[in-house]
Every structure is written in C-alpha cells, then in structure tokens.
Amino acid sequence: QVQLVESGGGLVQAGGSLRLSCVASGRTFSRVAWFRQAPGKEREIVASIAPSGGLIAYGDSVKGRFTISSDNAKSTVYLQMNSLKPEDTAVYYCAARVQIMAKYNYWGQGTQVTVSS
C-alpha cells in the first residue's frame, strides 16, 4: 500500500527556517516532489528529486532558499526551507510517481506552513 506522510510544518517568522519530511513507502518511485497551494492560488511545484540518482529541480520562486534531498534508507524526502517569506505560506504536499514522465498520482495529506511578517 502506497503511503505518503508529510510532517514538519508550522508557524515561523519571516527569515526563519523549517524542514519538511515526506515518508514515501509502498512503491519504488521514479520521482518525488513537493507542491504547495496557498488560498486562492493555483497549486505550484516547489521542488522535485529522483530518489535513485538526484536529478533535482526547483521552482523559480524558491531557488537559492529551499533544498530538496532524499534518504533512501528511510524512504524519506526532505525539503529544507530557509529565508522564509510570508508569500511561502501555503499547504505543502508531497507527491510521487512511479513511471518516468507520468503525472504525480500519489499524494500526501499536506502540511501547513505559515510564515508571519
């Protein structure tokens, strides 16, 4: 059974840091990503990684501030978020896909990140 379980969200002041974790189990995934969705806005991809071999990509709004990494022994993908801004406030979702170039068809429940000014 596939499970994606996020943790690590919370309330932080602008300029602060948070680390999100996603335990992705049940399948071998070709790619795992973090998405976010703020109220009234479309969902956007934040970062993605191929757990087997890196191949990391970031959304333009987080480049230089966020770092995605994976620990395959723990089936966990992390999102280290530094220099947080109020506009980073959103629900962050972990998503995964099995097939290369396919849609992300496995999703976590989401974790709230709130950045106060």
C-alpha positions in Angstrom: 0.0 0.0 0.0 1.4 3.4 -1.0 1.6 6.0 1.7 3.0 9.5 1.6 3.1 11.1 5.0 4.3 14.7 5.5 5.4 16.3 8.7 7.4 19.4 9.8 5.0 22.2 9.0 4.3 25.0 11.4 4.4 28.7 12.2 7.7 30.6 11.7 8.7 34.2 11.4 9.9 35.7 8.2 13.6 34.9 7.7 13.3 31.6 9.6 13.7 28.0 8.6 11.6 24.8 8.6 12.3 21.3 7.4 9.5 19.2 5.9 9.7 15.5 5.7 7.8 13.1 3.5 7.9 9.3 4.1 7.1 7.7 0.8 6.5 4.0 1.1 4.9 1.1 -0.7 6.4 1.5 -4.2 9.7 2.4 -5.9 9.2 6.0 -7.1 10.9 7.5 -10.1 10.4 11.0 -8.8 9.1 12.7 -5.6 8.1 16.3 -5.5 6.9 19.0 -3.1 4.0 21.1 -4.2 2.3 24.0 -2.4 -1.1 25.7 -2.6 -2.0 29.0 -1.0 -5.6 30.1 -0.5 -7.0 31.4 -3.8 -3.9 30.4 -5.8 -3.1 27.6 -8.1 -1.0 24.7 -6.9 2.6 25.1 -7.9 5.6 22.7 -7.8 8.3 23.7 -5.4 11.0 21.1 -5.9 11.4 17.6 -7.2 14.0 14.8 -7.0 14.7 11.4 -8.4 15.4 9.3 -5.3 17.6 6.9 -7.2 20.0 9.5 -8.6 19.5 13.1 -7.7 18.2 15.0 -10.8 16.9 17.9 -8.7 14.7 20.7 -10.0 13.3 23.8 -8.2 10.6 26.3 -8.9 11.9 29.8 -9.7 10.3 31.3 -6.5 12.4 29.1 -4.2 15.7 28.7 -5.9 18.6 29.5 -3.6 16.4 29.3 -0.5 15.0 25.7 -0.5 16.9 22.4 -0.7 15.3 19.1 -1.5 17.1 15.8 -0.6 16.4 12.2 -0.1 17.4 9.4 2.3 16.5 6.2 0.6 17.3 4.1 3.6 14.5 5.9 5.4 12.2 6.2 2.3 12.1 9.9 3.1 12.4 13.1 1.1 13.2 16.3 2.8 12.5 20.0 2.0 14.8 22.4 3.9 13.3 25.8 3.7 15.5 28.8 4.6 14.9 32.5 4.4 11.2 32.0 4.5 8.9 34.8 3.3 5.2 35.4 4.1 4.5 34.5 0.5 5.7 31.0 1.2 2.6 30.5 3.4 0.7 27.5 1.9 -0.2 23.9 2.4 2.7 21.8 1.3 2.0 18.5 -0.3 4.3 15.6 -1.1 3.6 13.8 -4.3 5.2 10.8 -6.1 5.1 9.0 -9.4 6.3 5.6 -10.4 6.6 6.0 -14.1 9.1 8.4 -15.6 7.4 11.5 -17.2 4.0 10.4 -15.9 1.7 12.5 -13.7 2.1 12.6 -10.0 -0.6 10.1 -8.9 0.3 9.6 -5.3 -0.3 12.4 -2.8 0.1 13.1 0.9 -2.4 14.8 3.1 -0.5 18.1 3.2 1.1 20.1 6.0 0.5 23.8 6.7 3.4 26.2 6.6 2.7 29.7 7.9 5.2 32.5 7.7 4.5 35.6 9.7 5.8 39.0 8.8 
